[in-house]
Amino acid sequence: MSAKILYSIVYLISLLPMWMHYLFSDMMYPLVYYIVRYRRKIVRKNLTRSFPEKDIREIKRIERRFYRFFCDYFVENIKALTMSKQNMQKRIVFSGEEAIRHSYEKNNFIILYLGHFCNWEYVASVQWWLPEGVRSAQLYSKLHNKAMDRLFYNIRSRYGGININKKESLRRIMALKQSGGKYFIGFVSDQAPKRENIHLWVDFLNQDTPVFTGAERIAKKIGASVYYAKVTRISRGHYHCDFQLITDDANQYKEHELTLLYMKMLEEDVRHDPARWLWSHNRWKRQRTDTER
């Protein structure tokens, strides 16, 4: 099946009412968890290493809750492809507007740290919430599956935000800076970096973890304010995103301090509600010894 045909089918499915999507999620969960066993070994390994203090019964409980949420996340984003502005504004509520407005009195750029936590795709709808004259953008990595790449590319751009290819991030952001406009740029910075992009290791969830430092370096280069997106799940399909100010002067922080602070804030969120983080991602596939060699 071609990517165009598959995308067309997904688009038609997205037109179904939300309750039907959640019905599909409920049916999909036992298939994904018990039969297909999608990345079960990776999820179990990640959970047991991250929470050595928890017994296997608790690990399995978190594991099952994660897969239920993962299925919800999947259908929520299919629905987001055609979801109306009014509906999306009911699905995710933002706070921190006063701090955002104050930061734009000082700087033209805000760098936003967020992780693969709760439904991070919904945060792209922030364009509908930002002050007038501010453009949102987010870094984007091309997916291998063409249909899924088109799906998520369209979801992230349909709210009016700009998709910036991660490989061209510095060049594109510097061009935006020269334009003189005001921008709000999201960095999902909790993936596993390629070996050549590893400049820092941190203790994250009880493990030696390589992290991206690009958001911090760009924030300092363009003189941006830095925020953290604290996202919580209020109920099924409903989220709250609180923009928490870290600093209006990134250059006041020493090298790597902002990245370390971000990872600490994210870890607190994951420990508070572990089922909402993307455990199926092979986050710890890199080892420090291999990288150094």
CYANA upper distance limits for C-alpha pairs under 8 A (distance plus 0.5 A):
  1 MET  CA      5 ILE  CA      7.11
  1 MET  CA      6 LEU  CA      7.12
  2 SER  CA      6 LEU  CA      6.77
  3 ALA  CA      7 TYR  CA      6.50
  3 ALA  CA    146 LYS  CA      6.17
  3 ALA  CA    147 ALA  CA      5.08
  4 LYS  CA      8 SER  CA      6.71
  4 LYS  CA    147 ALA  CA      7.25
  5 ILE  CA      9 ILE  CA      6.82
  6 LEU  CA     10 VAL  CA      6.79
  6 LEU  CA    147 ALA  CA      6.74
  7 TYR  CA     11 TYR  CA      6.57
  7 TYR  CA    147 ALA  CA      5.84
  7 TYR  CA    148 MET  CA      8.17
  7 TYR  CA    150 ARG  CA      7.94
  7 TYR  CA    151 LEU  CA      7.35
  8 SER  CA     12 LEU  CA      6.82
  9 ILE  CA     13 ILE  CA      6.76
 10 VAL  CA     14 SER  CA      6.66
 10 VAL  CA     78 ILE  CA      7.41
 11 TYR  CA     15 LEU  CA      7.39
 11 TYR  CA     78 ILE  CA      8.04
 11 TYR  CA     81 LEU  CA      7.42
 11 TYR  CA     82 THR  CA      8.00
 12 LEU  CA     16 LEU  CA      8.05
 13 ILE  CA     78 ILE  CA      8.10
 13 ILE  CA     79 LYS  CA      8.28
 14 SER  CA     78 ILE  CA      5.83
 14 SER  CA     79 LYS  CA      4.89
 14 SER  CA     80 ALA  CA      7.82
 14 SER  CA     81 LEU  CA      6.91
 14 SER  CA     82 THR  CA      6.67
 15 LEU  CA     79 LYS  CA      7.38
 15 LEU  CA     82 THR  CA      6.89
 16 LEU  CA     20 MET  CA      7.03
 16 LEU  CA     21 HIS  CA      7.64
 16 LEU  CA     79 LYS  CA      8.17
 17 PRO  CA     21 HIS  CA      7.33
 18 MET  CA     22 TYR  CA      6.92
 18 MET  CA     79 LYS  CA      7.58
 19 TRP  CA     23 LEU  CA      6.67
 20 MET  CA     24 PHE  CA      6.72
 21 HIS  CA     25 SER  CA      6.72
 21 HIS  CA     75 VAL  CA      6.20
 21 HIS  CA     76 GLU  CA      7.89
 21 HIS  CA     79 LYS  CA      8.01
 22 TYR  CA     26 ASP  CA      6.66
 22 TYR  CA     72 ASP  CA      7.14
 22 TYR  CA     75 VAL  CA      7.49
 23 LEU  CA     27 MET  CA      6.92
 24 PHE  CA     28 MET  CA      6.44
 24 PHE  CA     75 VAL  CA      8.28
 25 SER  CA     29 TYR  CA      6.63
 25 SER  CA     68 ARG  CA      8.24
 25 SER  CA     71 CYS  CA      5.74
 25 SER  CA     72 ASP  CA      6.14
 25 SER  CA     74 PHE  CA      8.47
 25 SER  CA     75 VAL  CA      7.03
 26 ASP  CA     30 PRO  CA      8.26
 26 ASP  CA     68 ARG  CA      8.12
 26 ASP  CA     71 CYS  CA      8.22
 27 MET  CA     31 LEU  CA      7.72
 28 MET  CA     32 VAL  CA      6.57
 28 MET  CA     71 CYS  CA      7.28
 29 TYR  CA     33 TYR  CA      6.41
 29 TYR  CA     67 TYR  CA      7.15
 29 TYR  CA     68 ARG  CA      6.30
 29 TYR  CA     71 CYS  CA      6.64
 30 PRO  CA     34 TYR  CA      5.81
 30 PRO  CA     35 ILE  CA      7.42
 31 LEU  CA     35 ILE  CA      5.50
 31 LEU  CA     36 VAL  CA      6.48
 31 LEU  CA     37 ARG  CA      8.24
 32 VAL  CA     36 VAL  CA      5.50
 32 VAL  CA     37 ARG  CA      6.06
 32 VAL  CA     38 TYR  CA      6.24
 32 VAL  CA     67 TYR  CA      8.27
 33 TYR  CA     37 ARG  CA      5.20
 33 TYR  CA     38 TYR  CA      6.86
 33 TYR  CA     40 ARG  CA      7.98
 33 TYR  CA     64 ARG  CA      8.16
 33 TYR  CA     67 TYR  CA      7.11
 39 ARG  CA     43 VAL  CA      6.76
 39 ARG  CA    280 SER  CA      6.47
 40 ARG  CA     44 ARG  CA      6.51
 40 ARG  CA    280 SER  CA      8.11
 41 LYS  CA     45 LYS  CA      6.54
 42 ILE  CA     46 ASN  CA      6.53
 42 ILE  CA    279 TRP  CA      8.07
 42 ILE  CA    280 SER  CA      6.61
 42 ILE  CA    281 HIS  CA      8.08
 42 ILE  CA    282 ASN  CA      6.93
 43 VAL  CA     47 LEU  CA      6.63
 43 VAL  CA     63 GLU  CA      7.74
 43 VAL  CA    279 TRP  CA      5.69
 43 VAL  CA    280 SER  CA      5.61
 43 VAL  CA    281 HIS  CA      8.32
 44 ARG  CA     48 THR  CA      6.58
 44 ARG  CA     59 ILE  CA      8.15
 44 ARG  CA     60 LYS  CA      8.48
 44 ARG  CA     63 GLU  CA      7.69
 45 LYS  CA     49 ARG  CA      6.63
 46 ASN  CA     50 SER  CA      6.50
 46 ASN  CA    279 TRP  CA      7.02
 46 ASN  CA    282 ASN  CA      8.48
 46 ASN  CA    283 ARG  CA      8.50
 46 ASN  CA    284 TRP  CA      8.44
 47 LEU  CA     51 PHE  CA      6.47
 47 LEU  CA     59 ILE  CA      7.05
 47 LEU  CA     63 GLU  CA      8.26
 47 LEU  CA    279 TRP  CA      7.89
 48 THR  CA     52 PRO  CA      6.11
 48 THR  CA     54 LYS  CA      8.20
 48 THR  CA     56 ILE  CA      8.47
 48 THR  CA     59 ILE  CA      7.23
 49 ARG  CA    206 ASN  CA      7.49
 49 ARG  CA    207 GLN  CA      7.82
 50 SER  CA    205 LEU  CA      5.38
 50 SER  CA    206 ASN  CA      5.79
 50 SER  CA    207 GLN  CA      7.31
 51 PHE  CA     59 ILE  CA      8.49
 51 PHE  CA    205 LEU  CA      7.93
 51 PHE  CA    206 ASN  CA      7.86
 54 LYS  CA     58 GLU  CA      6.53
 54 LYS  CA     59 ILE  CA      6.99
 55 ASP  CA     59 ILE  CA      6.87
 56 ILE  CA     60 LYS  CA      6.57
 57 ARG  CA     61 ARG  CA      6.72
 58 GLU  CA     62 ILE  CA      6.78
 59 ILE  CA     63 GLU  CA      6.56
 60 LYS  CA     64 ARG  CA      6.62
 61 ARG  CA     65 ARG  CA      6.78
 62 ILE  CA     66 PHE  CA      6.52
 62 ILE  CA    274 PRO  CA      7.37
 62 ILE  CA    275 ALA  CA      6.07
 63 GLU  CA     67 TYR  CA      6.90
 63 GLU  CA    275 ALA  CA      7.48
 64 ARG  CA     68 ARG  CA      6.80
 65 ARG  CA     69 PHE  CA      6.68
 65 ARG  CA    275 ALA  CA      6.13
 66 PHE  CA     70 PHE  CA      6.44
 66 PHE  CA    274 PRO  CA      8.32
 66 PHE  CA    275 ALA  CA      4.78
 66 PHE  CA    276 ARG  CA      6.72
 66 PHE  CA    277 TRP  CA      8.11
 66 PHE  CA    279 TRP  CA      8.26
 67 TYR  CA     71 CYS  CA      6.71
 68 ARG  CA     72 ASP  CA      6.95
 69 PHE  CA     73 TYR  CA      6.55
 69 PHE  CA    275 ALA  CA      7.73
 69 PHE  CA    276 ARG  CA      7.29
 70 PHE  CA     74 PHE  CA      6.75
 70 PHE  CA    278 LEU  CA      8.45
 71 CYS  CA     75 VAL  CA      7.02
 72 ASP  CA     76 GLU  CA      6.44
 72 ASP  CA    237 GLY  CA      8.14
 73 TYR  CA     77 ASN  CA      6.83
 73 TYR  CA    118 CYS  CA      8.46
 73 TYR  CA    119 ASN  CA      6.78
 74 PHE  CA     78 ILE  CA      7.05
 75 VAL  CA     79 LYS  CA      6.72
 76 GLU  CA     80 ALA  CA      6.65
 76 GLU  CA    237 GLY  CA      7.55
 77 ASN  CA     81 LEU  CA      7.15
 77 ASN  CA    121 GLU  CA      7.84
 77 ASN  CA    155 ILE  CA      8.12
 78 ILE  CA    151 LEU  CA      8.41
 79 LYS  CA     83 MET  CA      6.47
 80 ALA  CA     88 MET  CA      8.23
 80 ALA  CA    155 ILE  CA      7.02
 81 LEU  CA    151 LEU  CA      7.83
 81 LEU  CA    154 ASN  CA      7.63
 81 LEU  CA    155 ILE  CA      5.85
 81 LEU  CA    158 ARG  CA      8.48
 83 MET  CA     87 ASN  CA      6.87
 83 MET  CA     88 MET  CA      6.89
 84 SER  CA     88 MET  CA      6.67
 85 LYS  CA     89 GLN  CA      6.63
 86 GLN  CA     90 LYS  CA      7.12
 87 ASN  CA     91 ARG  CA      6.90
 88 MET  CA     92 ILE  CA      6.88
 88 MET  CA    122 TYR  CA      8.44
 88 MET  CA    125 SER  CA      8.19
 89 GLN  CA     93 VAL  CA      6.88
 90 LYS  CA    238 HIS  CA      7.87
 91 ARG  CA    237 GLY  CA      6.76
 91 ARG  CA    238 HIS  CA      5.04
 91 ARG  CA    239 TYR  CA      6.67
 92 ILE  CA    122 TYR  CA      7.34
 92 ILE  CA    123 VAL  CA      8.18
 92 ILE  CA    238 HIS  CA      6.23
 92 ILE  CA    239 TYR  CA      5.15
 92 ILE  CA    240 HIS  CA      6.03
 92 ILE  CA    241 CYS  CA      7.64
 93 VAL  CA    239 TYR  CA      6.96
 93 VAL  CA    240 HIS  CA      5.39
 93 VAL  CA    241 CYS  CA      6.70
 94 PHE  CA    126 VAL  CA      8.25
 94 PHE  CA    129 TRP  CA      8.06
 94 PHE  CA    240 HIS  CA      6.42
 94 PHE  CA    241 CYS  CA      5.30
 94 PHE  CA    242 ASP  CA      6.25
 94 PHE  CA    243 PHE  CA      7.96
 95 SER  CA    240 HIS  CA      8.29
 95 SER  CA    241 CYS  CA      6.86
 95 SER  CA    242 ASP  CA      5.23
 95 SER  CA    243 PHE  CA      6.69
 96 GLY  CA    100 ILE  CA      6.84
 96 GLY  CA    242 ASP  CA      6.33
 96 GLY  CA    243 PHE  CA      5.51
 96 GLY  CA    244 GLN  CA      7.19
 97 GLU  CA    101 ARG  CA      6.72
 97 GLU  CA    130 LEU  CA      8.26
 97 GLU  CA    243 PHE  CA      8.30
 98 GLU  CA    102 HIS  CA      6.78
 99 ALA  CA    103 SER  CA      6.67
 99 ALA  CA    245 LEU  CA      7.57
100 ILE  CA    104 TYR  CA      6.92
100 ILE  CA    243 PHE  CA      8.45
101 ARG  CA    105 GLU  CA      7.21
101 ARG  CA    131 PRO  CA      7.64
102 HIS  CA    106 LYS  CA      7.69
103 SER  CA    107 ASN  CA      6.63
103 SER  CA    110 ILE  CA      8.30
103 SER  CA    225 SER  CA      7.08
103 SER  CA    248 ASP  CA      6.91
104 TYR  CA    108 ASN  CA      6.20
104 TYR  CA    109 PHE  CA      7.79
104 TYR  CA    110 ILE  CA      8.39
104 TYR  CA    182 LYS  CA      8.12
106 LYS  CA    248 ASP  CA      8.01
107 ASN  CA    223 GLY  CA      7.57
107 ASN  CA    224 ALA  CA      6.57
107 ASN  CA    225 SER  CA      7.13
107 ASN  CA    248 ASP  CA      8.15
108 ASN  CA    180 GLY  CA      8.17
108 ASN  CA    181 GLY  CA      7.13
108 ASN  CA    182 LYS  CA      4.96
108 ASN  CA    183 TYR  CA      6.82
108 ASN  CA    224 ALA  CA      7.57
109 PHE  CA    182 LYS  CA      6.26
109 PHE  CA    183 TYR  CA      5.46
109 PHE  CA    184 PHE  CA      6.47
109 PHE  CA    185 ILE  CA      8.13
109 PHE  CA    222 ILE  CA      8.11
109 PHE  CA    223 GLY  CA      7.90
109 PHE  CA    224 ALA  CA      5.30
109 PHE  CA    225 SER  CA      6.85
110 ILE  CA    183 TYR  CA      6.89
110 ILE  CA    184 PHE  CA      5.33
110 ILE  CA    185 ILE  CA      6.73
110 ILE  CA    224 ALA  CA      5.77
110 ILE  CA    225 SER  CA      5.23
110 ILE  CA    226 VAL  CA      6.22
110 ILE  CA    227 TYR  CA      7.63
111 ILE  CA    184 PHE  CA      6.71
111 ILE  CA    185 ILE  CA      5.60
111 ILE  CA    186 GLY  CA      6.58
111 ILE  CA    187 PHE  CA      7.75
111 ILE  CA    215 ALA  CA      7.76
111 ILE  CA    219 ALA  CA      6.89
111 ILE  CA    224 ALA  CA      6.81
111 ILE  CA    225 SER  CA      6.65
111 ILE  CA    226 VAL  CA      5.36
111 ILE  CA    227 TYR  CA      6.74
112 LEU  CA    184 PHE  CA      7.71
112 LEU  CA    185 ILE  CA      6.41
112 LEU  CA    186 GLY  CA      5.08
112 LEU  CA    187 PHE  CA      6.42
112 LEU  CA    226 VAL  CA      6.46
112 LEU  CA    227 TYR  CA      5.33
112 LEU  CA    228 TYR  CA      6.12
112 LEU  CA    229 ALA  CA      7.21
113 TYR  CA    186 GLY  CA      6.68
113 TYR  CA    187 PHE  CA      5.72
113 TYR  CA    188 VAL  CA      6.75
113 TYR  CA    189 SER  CA      7.33
113 TYR  CA    215 ALA  CA      8.30
113 TYR  CA    226 VAL  CA      8.06
113 TYR  CA    227 TYR  CA      6.64
113 TYR  CA    228 TYR  CA      5.27
113 TYR  CA    229 ALA  CA      6.64
113 TYR  CA    262 TYR  CA      7.44
114 LEU  CA    120 TRP  CA      8.17
114 LEU  CA    186 GLY  CA      7.58
114 LEU  CA    187 PHE  CA      6.69
114 LEU  CA    188 VAL  CA      5.48
114 LEU  CA    189 SER  CA      7.17
114 LEU  CA    190 ASP  CA      8.49
114 LEU  CA    228 TYR  CA      6.64
114 LEU  CA    229 ALA  CA      5.73
114 LEU  CA    230 LYS  CA      8.02
114 LEU  CA    266 LEU  CA      8.34
115 GLY  CA    120 TRP  CA      7.62
115 GLY  CA    188 VAL  CA      5.55
115 GLY  CA    189 SER  CA      6.64
115 GLY  CA    190 ASP  CA      6.10
115 GLY  CA    266 LEU  CA      7.49
116 HIS  CA    120 TRP  CA      6.49
116 HIS  CA    188 VAL  CA      7.42
116 HIS  CA    190 ASP  CA      7.47
116 HIS  CA    277 TRP  CA      6.37
116 HIS  CA    278 LEU  CA      6.23
117 PHE  CA    231 VAL  CA      7.63
117 PHE  CA    270 VAL  CA      8.17
117 PHE  CA    276 ARG  CA      5.98
117 PHE  CA    277 TRP  CA      5.02
117 PHE  CA    278 LEU  CA      7.10
118 CYS  CA    231 VAL  CA      7.03
118 CYS  CA    232 THR  CA      7.05
118 CYS  CA    233 ARG  CA      6.87
118 CYS  CA    239 TYR  CA      8.26
118 CYS  CA    276 ARG  CA      5.46
118 CYS  CA    277 TRP  CA      6.99
119 ASN  CA    123 VAL  CA      8.07
119 ASN  CA    239 TYR  CA      8.16
120 TRP  CA    124 ALA  CA      8.15
120 TRP  CA    231 VAL  CA      8.43
121 GLU  CA    155 ILE  CA      8.30
121 GLU  CA    156 ARG  CA      7.44
123 VAL  CA    241 CYS  CA      7.98
124 ALA  CA    136 SER  CA      8.46
124 ALA  CA    138 GLN  CA      8.06
124 ALA  CA    156 ARG  CA      6.21
124 ALA  CA    157 SER  CA      8.34
124 ALA  CA    159 TYR  CA      7.49
124 ALA  CA    161 GLY  CA      7.53
125 SER  CA    129 TRP  CA      8.12
125 SER  CA    156 ARG  CA      8.22
125 SER  CA    159 TYR  CA      5.84
125 SER  CA    160 GLY  CA      8.49
125 SER  CA    161 GLY  CA      8.36
126 VAL  CA    130 LEU  CA      6.71
126 VAL  CA    136 SER  CA      7.74
126 VAL  CA    159 TYR  CA      8.39
127 GLN  CA    134 VAL  CA      8.45
127 GLN  CA    135 ARG  CA      7.16
127 GLN  CA    136 SER  CA      6.01
127 GLN  CA    159 TYR  CA      6.77
127 GLN  CA    160 GLY  CA      6.73
127 GLN  CA    161 GLY  CA      6.72
128 TRP  CA    159 TYR  CA      7.49
128 TRP  CA    160 GLY  CA      8.48
130 LEU  CA    134 VAL  CA      6.84
130 LEU  CA    135 ARG  CA      8.33
130 LEU  CA    136 SER  CA      8.49
133 GLY  CA    181 GLY  CA      8.34
133 GLY  CA    182 LYS  CA      7.36
134 VAL  CA    181 GLY  CA      7.85
134 VAL  CA    182 LYS  CA      5.43
134 VAL  CA    183 TYR  CA      5.91
134 VAL  CA    184 PHE  CA      7.47
135 ARG  CA    160 GLY  CA      8.41
135 ARG  CA    161 GLY  CA      7.11
135 ARG  CA    162 ILE  CA      8.37
135 ARG  CA    181 GLY  CA      8.49
135 ARG  CA    182 LYS  CA      6.87
135 ARG  CA    183 TYR  CA      5.34
135 ARG  CA    184 PHE  CA      6.65
136 SER  CA    160 GLY  CA      7.94
136 SER  CA    161 GLY  CA      5.26
136 SER  CA    162 ILE  CA      6.88
136 SER  CA    183 TYR  CA      6.14
136 SER  CA    184 PHE  CA      5.06
136 SER  CA    185 ILE  CA      6.26
136 SER  CA    186 GLY  CA      8.41
137 ALA  CA    161 GLY  CA      5.33
137 ALA  CA    162 ILE  CA      4.79
137 ALA  CA    163 ASN  CA      6.37
137 ALA  CA    164 ILE  CA      7.42
137 ALA  CA    183 TYR  CA      7.73
137 ALA  CA    184 PHE  CA      6.62
137 ALA  CA    185 ILE  CA      5.15
137 ALA  CA    186 GLY  CA      6.83
138 GLN  CA    161 GLY  CA      7.71
138 GLN  CA    162 ILE  CA      6.84
138 GLN  CA    163 ASN  CA      5.90
138 GLN  CA    164 ILE  CA      6.47
138 GLN  CA    185 ILE  CA      5.79
138 GLN  CA    186 GLY  CA      5.12
138 GLN  CA    187 PHE  CA      6.86
139 LEU  CA    163 ASN  CA      6.49
139 LEU  CA    164 ILE  CA      5.20
139 LEU  CA    165 ASN  CA      6.34
139 LEU  CA    166 LYS  CA      5.85
139 LEU  CA    169 SER  CA      7.51
139 LEU  CA    185 ILE  CA      8.15
139 LEU  CA    186 GLY  CA      7.09
139 LEU  CA    187 PHE  CA      6.52
139 LEU  CA    188 VAL  CA      8.09
140 TYR  CA    153 TYR  CA      8.43
140 TYR  CA    163 ASN  CA      6.30
140 TYR  CA    164 ILE  CA      5.99
140 TYR  CA    165 ASN  CA      5.39
140 TYR  CA    166 LYS  CA      5.98
141 SER  CA    165 ASN  CA      6.49
141 SER  CA    166 LYS  CA      6.20
141 SER  CA    167 LYS  CA      8.47
142 LYS  CA    149 ASP  CA      6.73
142 LYS  CA    165 ASN  CA      8.10
143 LEU  CA    148 MET  CA      7.41
143 LEU  CA    149 ASP  CA      5.35
144 HIS  CA    149 ASP  CA      7.52
145 ASN  CA    149 ASP  CA      6.44
146 LYS  CA    150 ARG  CA      6.62
147 ALA  CA    151 LEU  CA      6.66
148 MET  CA    152 PHE  CA      6.66
149 ASP  CA    153 TYR  CA      6.39
150 ARG  CA    154 ASN  CA      6.54
151 LEU  CA    155 ILE  CA      6.74
152 PHE  CA    156 ARG  CA      6.59
153 TYR  CA    157 SER  CA      6.77
153 TYR  CA    163 ASN  CA      7.98
154 ASN  CA    158 ARG  CA      6.17
155 ILE  CA    159 TYR  CA      8.09
156 ARG  CA    161 GLY  CA      7.38
156 ARG  CA    163 ASN  CA      7.67
157 SER  CA    161 GLY  CA      5.58
157 SER  CA    162 ILE  CA      6.58
157 SER  CA    163 ASN  CA      6.91
164 ILE  CA    168 GLU  CA      7.58
164 ILE  CA    169 SER  CA      6.61
164 ILE  CA    172 ARG  CA      7.58
165 ASN  CA    169 SER  CA      6.55
168 GLU  CA    172 ARG  CA      6.51
169 SER  CA    173 ILE  CA      6.45
170 LEU  CA    174 MET  CA      6.52
170 LEU  CA    218 ILE  CA      7.45
171 ARG  CA    175 ALA  CA      6.77
172 ARG  CA    176 LEU  CA      6.82
173 ILE  CA    177 LYS  CA      6.71
174 MET  CA    178 GLN  CA      6.87
174 MET  CA    222 ILE  CA      7.96
175 ALA  CA    179 SER  CA      6.98
176 LEU  CA    180 GLY  CA      7.56
176 LEU  CA    181 GLY  CA      7.55
176 LEU  CA    183 TYR  CA      8.50
177 LYS  CA    181 GLY  CA      7.43
177 LYS  CA    222 ILE  CA      7.75
187 PHE  CA    215 ALA  CA      7.08
189 SER  CA    211 VAL  CA      7.96
189 SER  CA    212 PHE  CA      6.61
189 SER  CA    215 ALA  CA      8.22
190 ASP  CA    211 VAL  CA      7.28
190 ASP  CA    212 PHE  CA      7.89
191 GLN  CA    211 VAL  CA      7.87
191 GLN  CA    212 PHE  CA      8.24
191 GLN  CA    281 HIS  CA      8.48
191 GLN  CA    283 ARG  CA      6.89
192 ALA  CA    210 PRO  CA      7.19
192 ALA  CA    211 VAL  CA      7.20
192 ALA  CA    212 PHE  CA      8.37
192 ALA  CA    282 ASN  CA      8.14
192 ALA  CA    283 ARG  CA      5.80
192 ALA  CA    284 TRP  CA      7.50
192 ALA  CA    285 LYS  CA      8.09
192 ALA  CA    286 ARG  CA      8.02
193 PRO  CA    197 ASN  CA      6.28
193 PRO  CA    198 ILE  CA      6.54
193 PRO  CA    210 PRO  CA      7.34
193 PRO  CA    211 VAL  CA      6.88
193 PRO  CA    212 PHE  CA      6.69
194 LYS  CA    198 ILE  CA      7.14
195 ARG  CA    286 ARG  CA      8.19
195 ARG  CA    291 THR  CA      6.54
197 ASN  CA    212 PHE  CA      7.60
198 ILE  CA    210 PRO  CA      6.65
198 ILE  CA    211 VAL  CA      7.01
198 ILE  CA    212 PHE  CA      7.10
199 HIS  CA    210 PRO  CA      8.22
199 HIS  CA    211 VAL  CA      7.97
199 HIS  CA    212 PHE  CA      7.85
199 HIS  CA    213 THR  CA      7.54
200 LEU  CA    210 PRO  CA      6.40
200 LEU  CA    211 VAL  CA      6.42
200 LEU  CA    212 PHE  CA      7.88
200 LEU  CA    213 THR  CA      7.78
200 LEU  CA    256 HIS  CA      8.21
201 TRP  CA    208 ASP  CA      6.92
201 TRP  CA    209 THR  CA      5.74
201 TRP  CA    210 PRO  CA      4.91
201 TRP  CA    211 VAL  CA      6.65
201 TRP  CA    288 ARG  CA      8.37
202 VAL  CA    207 GLN  CA      8.50
202 VAL  CA    208 ASP  CA      6.30
202 VAL  CA    209 THR  CA      5.69
202 VAL  CA    210 PRO  CA      6.97
202 VAL  CA    211 VAL  CA      7.77
202 VAL  CA    260 LEU  CA      7.77
203 ASP  CA    207 GLN  CA      5.97
203 ASP  CA    208 ASP  CA      5.47
203 ASP  CA    209 THR  CA      6.53
204 PHE  CA    208 ASP  CA      7.00
204 PHE  CA    209 THR  CA      6.51
204 PHE  CA    263 MET  CA      7.52
204 PHE  CA    264 LYS  CA      8.06
204 PHE  CA    267 GLU  CA      7.26
205 LEU  CA    267 GLU  CA      7.01
208 ASP  CA    287 GLN  CA      8.47
208 ASP  CA    288 ARG  CA      8.23
209 THR  CA    284 TRP  CA      7.05
210 PRO  CA    284 TRP  CA      8.43
210 PRO  CA    286 ARG  CA      7.85
210 PRO  CA    288 ARG  CA      8.32
212 PHE  CA    259 THR  CA      8.43
213 THR  CA    217 ARG  CA      6.94
213 THR  CA    256 HIS  CA      7.53
213 THR  CA    259 THR  CA      6.72
214 GLY  CA    218 ILE  CA      6.54
215 ALA  CA    219 ALA  CA      6.51
216 GLU  CA    220 LYS  CA      6.83
216 GLU  CA    250 ALA  CA      8.14
216 GLU  CA    256 HIS  CA      7.81
216 GLU  CA    258 LEU  CA      6.75
216 GLU  CA    259 THR  CA      6.86
217 ARG  CA    221 LYS  CA      6.71
218 ILE  CA    222 ILE  CA      6.68
219 ALA  CA    223 GLY  CA      6.27
219 ALA  CA    224 ALA  CA      5.39
219 ALA  CA    225 SER  CA      7.70
219 ALA  CA    226 VAL  CA      7.68
219 ALA  CA    250 ALA  CA      6.77
220 LYS  CA    224 ALA  CA      7.05
220 LYS  CA    249 ASP  CA      8.48
220 LYS  CA    250 ALA  CA      5.79
220 LYS  CA    251 ASN  CA      5.86
223 GLY  CA    249 ASP  CA      7.31
223 GLY  CA    250 ALA  CA      7.18
223 GLY  CA    251 ASN  CA      7.88
224 ALA  CA    248 ASP  CA      7.29
224 ALA  CA    249 ASP  CA      7.30
224 ALA  CA    250 ALA  CA      7.04
225 SER  CA    245 LEU  CA      8.42
225 SER  CA    246 ILE  CA      8.28
225 SER  CA    247 THR  CA      6.22
225 SER  CA    248 ASP  CA      4.58
225 SER  CA    249 ASP  CA      6.45
225 SER  CA    250 ALA  CA      6.99
226 VAL  CA    245 LEU  CA      6.87
226 VAL  CA    246 ILE  CA      6.00
226 VAL  CA    247 THR  CA      5.87
226 VAL  CA    248 ASP  CA      6.82
226 VAL  CA    249 ASP  CA      8.34
226 VAL  CA    250 ALA  CA      7.34
227 TYR  CA    243 PHE  CA      6.70
227 TYR  CA    244 GLN  CA      5.87
227 TYR  CA    245 LEU  CA      5.01
227 TYR  CA    246 ILE  CA      5.67
227 TYR  CA    247 THR  CA      7.60
228 TYR  CA    243 PHE  CA      6.30
228 TYR  CA    244 GLN  CA      5.63
228 TYR  CA    245 LEU  CA      7.01
228 TYR  CA    246 ILE  CA      7.32
228 TYR  CA    262 TYR  CA      7.58
229 ALA  CA    241 CYS  CA      6.67
229 ALA  CA    242 ASP  CA      6.32
229 ALA  CA    243 PHE  CA      5.38
229 ALA  CA    244 GLN  CA      6.85
230 LYS  CA    241 CYS  CA      6.06
230 LYS  CA    242 ASP  CA      5.63
230 LYS  CA    243 PHE  CA      6.91
230 LYS  CA    244 GLN  CA      7.57
230 LYS  CA    269 ASP  CA      8.14
231 VAL  CA    239 TYR  CA      7.36
231 VAL  CA    240 HIS  CA      6.13
231 VAL  CA    241 CYS  CA      4.85
231 VAL  CA    242 ASP  CA      6.90
232 THR  CA    239 TYR  CA      6.16
232 THR  CA    240 HIS  CA      5.82
232 THR  CA    241 CYS  CA      7.04
233 ARG  CA    237 GLY  CA      8.18
233 ARG  CA    238 HIS  CA      6.59
233 ARG  CA    239 TYR  CA      5.01
233 ARG  CA    240 HIS  CA      6.98
234 ILE  CA    238 HIS  CA      5.97
234 ILE  CA    239 TYR  CA      5.71
234 ILE  CA    240 HIS  CA      7.16
235 SER  CA    239 TYR  CA      7.60
249 ASP  CA    253 TYR  CA      8.48
250 ALA  CA    258 LEU  CA      8.26
253 TYR  CA    257 GLU  CA      6.49
253 TYR  CA    258 LEU  CA      7.23
254 LYS  CA    258 LEU  CA      8.42
256 HIS  CA    260 LEU  CA      6.65
257 GLU  CA    261 LEU  CA      6.66
258 LEU  CA    262 TYR  CA      6.67
259 THR  CA    263 MET  CA      6.75
260 LEU  CA    264 LYS  CA      6.70
261 LEU  CA    265 MET  CA      6.76
262 TYR  CA    266 LEU  CA      6.67
263 MET  CA    267 GLU  CA      6.55
264 LYS  CA    268 GLU  CA      6.84
265 MET  CA    269 ASP  CA      7.05
266 LEU  CA    270 VAL  CA      6.76
267 GLU  CA    271 ARG  CA      6.57
268 GLU  CA    272 HIS  CA      6.65
269 ASP  CA    273 ASP  CA      6.80
269 ASP  CA    274 PRO  CA      8.24
270 VAL  CA    274 PRO  CA      5.20
270 VAL  CA    275 ALA  CA      8.34
270 VAL  CA    276 ARG  CA      7.72
270 VAL  CA    277 TRP  CA      6.80
279 TRP  CA    283 ARG  CA      8.45
286 ARG  CA    290 ASP  CA      7.76
286 ARG  CA    291 THR  CA      7.75
287 GLN  CA    291 THR  CA      6.83
288 ARG  CA    292 GLU  CA      6.61
289 THR  CA    293 ARG  CA      6.63
